[in-house]
């Protein structure tokens, strides 16, 4: 078995003759049986067939498209990877207790690095903004959109594994991005309102409820969602729409926090996203053009709305994709895996676990949103 299926460590194609210790493609079987040390060999994993690799790459893009997961350097690769690797900075890599000294110390250091934008602080652990001392109103408004200074700092820190320098770079990039596209006022812009009105009926998603913990529950009908790119909307308009969507989701998260009688000193509850994959087929998985476009649009969420996701629940995973979904799960890191849940069916048990509520009621809200063209949902 070692001679047939194994490859010696440190080599690519050749076996090592245990007697001569020289690379050769011909091994004396009799001698090998006597003196071959099996510890020198490792099991060679079977290489996937070409079609499987292609489909897996498409499915990886689909999962990334859904959940806005990032690579280790915080960017999303829109190219279908030969070997799929999806990962994101995990909360496990930083302090778990938001009120811990380590968290406050990192947030204080990041806040201090932003004195040029937010103005000086009264003391080292002061995270509030004094409007009269702030030097950049765009930044002040941006922090308000993210639920306050504390919530914003912690989310960006978590997204970069509490690396203060990396979090500062990411946050400044986001501020420049919001300034360039006037994101603070994107919902009220006349032209943007028209874009929203045109695309919203085709954006098959809706926030349907809040959990007891204040998390916004958002339902996506993926078979229709992935066809959005075929309707002729420009990438610029899709980007404008998605920014408007994300700003509205931030506002809902602030509402969810208020439901818990908490204010800006507390972190906002993140979103629970439910993806209904019923109707998904190989035409969706293999549609690399559409997946690339949607990934470029949705990448905005990863780059500028970090740590927005609590859990992504994928329901009605089709048989054609279930094995590939299992393969994709094995490429993810522990932090991402804790946020991804899969079910072959409607996932009543899974929904009950994640939402901590009656799954039948959840499905009633999902179907109500779908039947109404996604207009019967939370006001946002």
N, C-alpha and C positions, 0 to 999 in steps of 0.2 A: 504493500500500500504506500509506503514511504517513497519507493522508487517511481511509482506510477503517478501519484497525486501530489507529491511534495516537491518543494524547491528549497535548496539549502539557503540559509540566511546569507545575505551579502552578494548573491548572484542573481542574474536575471533569467537566463535561458539554460544554463548548464548545471548538471549535477556534479558533485564532488566525489571523485573516487576515494573512498575511505582508506585505501591502502597507499596510493601515491599522493593523495591530497592535491591532485592537479585537475584542472577543469577538463572534462571530457564528455562527449555525448554517448560513449559506450561504457557501461559499467558492468564489471564482472559480477553477475548475479550470485554465483556461488560464494565468492569472497564477501560480497556485500552482506549476504545473509549471516555470515559468521561474525563480522567485525563492525557492521554499520551501527553507529550510535544514533538512534532515532531522535535524540534531543537536538541533533544538528539540523533537523528538518522541521519545517512548519507546513501546515495544511495550505494548499493552494486553493483559493476560492474560485469557483467556476465563473468565468467571464460571462456577463449577460449578452444575449443576442442583440443584434443591431436594432430590431424593431422594439424590443423591450427598453433599450436605452433611450430611444427616441421618445417613446411614450412616457417613460419615467421623467425625462427632461421636461416634457410638456406638462406633466402633472405637477412637477416641482414648481414650474412657473405659475400654474393654477393656484397652488397652495400659497405661494408668495403673493400672488395677485390678491387673494382673499385676505390674508392676515397681515400683510405689510411687514413681513419679517425681513430682517437685515442680515448682511454678512458680518463677519467679525469686525470689520473696520467701519461698520455703520452705514454702508451703502448697499443698494440693491443691484444685483447684476441682472439686467434684462435679457441677456443672452442665455439661450437654453444650455445649461452646463452639461458637460460630458459626464462628470461625476457630481451628482447633486449634493450641495452642502448648504443647508440653511441654518443659520444660528442668529442669536441676538444677545446682547448683553443681558445677563440674568440678574434678578434681584438678589439671588444668592451670592453674587460677587460683591455685594455691598452690605451695609448695615440693614438688618431686617426691621428693626424698630426705628420708626421715623422720629421718635422723640429721644433717641439715644444721643449720647454726647458725640459719637463719631459722625452721625448724620448732621447734627447741628454744626459741628466743626467744619465739615466739608461745605455745607451750605453757607456758613459765614465766610469762608475763604472765597467761594465763588461770588458771593454778594460783594465782598470787598474789591474784587477785580472789576466790578461793574460800576464803581463809584463815578467814573467819568460819564456814565449814562444816567444813573439813578440818583446821583448826588451823595454826599457823605452821610454816614450813619451817626446816631447819637452814642451808640456803644456797640461792642463787637458782635453781640447776638441780636441786633436790631435788624429785622427783615422787612420792615415796612418802608414805604416810600413817602417822603415828605414832599408834597407837590411843589411847594415854594422853592425847594432845593434841587429838584430834578432838572436835569439839563436837556432832556430829550423827551418830548411829549409822545412821540411815536412809541418809544420804549415803554413809557408808563402805561399807555393804553394796551400795548401788547401783553404786559404782565397781568393787567386786569382781565384780559380775554382768557389767559391761562389759569385763572382762578386765584390770582394773587402771587406775591413774590415767593412765598414759601413753597407753594405747590409747584410753581414753575421751576424754581431752582432744583427741587428734589427730583422732578421728572427728568430734567436734562442730566442731572448727576447720575441717576439710575441708568439712563440710556447709555452712559459711557462708563459704567461700572465704578462710579464714584471717583473717576479720574478727573480732578478739578480742571486741569488744563484742557483736556479733550472736551469737557462739558462747556467750558467757556467758549471754545472755538465753535462748537455746534450752536450754542445760543446766539453768538454774534452773527453767525451765518444766517440764522433764522430771522434775527432782527433786520439784517440787510435785505433779506428776501421779502419780508413783510413791508419794508419801506419801499422797495422797488415796485412791488405790485399793489401797493396801497391796500394791503389785506385787512387792516383795521376797519376799513369802511367798505369792504367788498360787498357786503350784503345789501347796502343801501344805494349803491351806484345804479343809475338809471339803466345803462347798457347791461350791467350785470344782472339786474332784475329780469330783463328780457331773456337773457341766456338761461337763467334759472327756470323761467316759465316754460321755455321751449324744451328743455332737457328733462325736467323733473318727471313728467309722465312716463318717460322711458327708463328712468333710473329705478330699477325694480328693487327698492330697499325702503325700509321705513322703521323709525323708532316706535315701538309699540307699547312699552311699559317701563316702569322702574321696579327693581327688586326691593326687598325689604332693607337691603344694605345701601340703597341709593344708586345702584348701577343701572345705566340705561341699557335696555334690551333692544337690539336692532336686528331686524329680519331681512335677509337677502335671498332673492330667488335667482340662483346663479345661472340657470340655463338661459334666461332672458337677459340677465345682467351682462353676460359675456358677448351678447350680440349688439350691445350698445354702439360699439365702434363701427358697425356696418350701416348705421343710420345717416352717415354723411356729416356728422358734427365735426368741426375742426378740433385739432388737439388743443388749441388755445381756448376754445369755448369749453371743452371738457375740463380743462385745468381750472378755469374760472368757476365752473359749476362745482367742482370737487372742493375747491377752497371755501366756497360758500357753505357747502355741506359740512365740512370739518369745523368751521366757525360756529355753525348751529349746534353741532354735537358738543362742542366745548360749553356752549350756553346751557345745554341740557345737563351736562355733568355738574355745572354750578347749581342748577335746580335740584339735582339729586343730593348734593351735599347739604343744601338748605333744608331738604326734607328731613335730614338727620339733626337739624338744629345746630349745624356747625357753620363756621365762617371761614374767612381767608387764612386763619391760623392752622387750618386742617387741610389735608390733601383731598382732592376731589375723587369720588368713586369713578372707576374706569368703566369702559363699555364691555358688555357681553354681546358678541356678534354671532348670530345664528345663520348658517349658510345651508340652504336647502338645495341639495345637488340633484334632486329628482329631475330627470330629463337630460342630464349631462351625458354626452356620448363621446366617442372618439373624435368626432368632428370638432368638438370644443377643445379637447386636450391637444389635438394636433394643429389647432389654429394658432400657430406661433405669432403671426402678424398681429392678430387681435390681442393676444396675451402680452406681447411686447408693448403695444400701445397702452393697454390698461395698466400694465406695470409701471410705465413711465408716469402716468397720471397719479396712480396710487402711491408711488414712491414719495410724493409730497408728504403723505401722512407719516412715513418713516423718518424723513429728514427734518420735518418741521413741527410735527405733533407727536413727540416721542411718548412712550409708555402710556398710550391711549387705550390699550387693550387689556381687559381682565381675562377673558376666555373667548376662544373661537370654537364654536360647536358646528361640526359638519354632519348633517343628517342626510339620510337616503343616499349614502355613497353607493353608486352603481356597482354591480358585480364586475363589470369590465375594468373598474378602477380600484376595486377594494384591495387586491393584491398589491397594486402599485402604491396605494395609500400606506399599506403596511410597510413597504420598502422605504417610502419617504420618511415615515416616522423614525426609522432606524438611522437616518442621516441627521436628525435634529439633536441639539444639545438639551440638557436637562431643563434649563430655564424655559426654552420654547415648548418642550413637550408638556410641561405643566399647564400651558395655556391652550393646547390643542386637544380636542375631544372628537372622536369619530363614532358614527353609528350606521349600520347597514339599513336601518329602518327609520321610523319617525322619532326614535330615541326618547320615548316617554320617560324611561328610568334616568337617562342621562340629563334630560331637561329638568327633571325633579331634583336631581343632585346639584346641578349648576345654578338653577334659578331659585331653588328652595321654595318652590310654589307648585301649584297644580299644573302638570304638563298639558292636560286637556284644555285648560283655560289659555295657556300659552299658544297652543295650536289654533284655538278659536280666534285669538288676536292676529296670528299670522295669516290665517285664511281671510279674515275680515279685511286686513290691509291689502292682500292680493286681489280680492274680488272688487275692491273699491278703487283699483288703480293706484294703490299706495297713498290714498288721501285720508283714509280713516286710521289715524295714528296719533301720536302725541303732537301737540301743537309746537312747532319749532320755527 
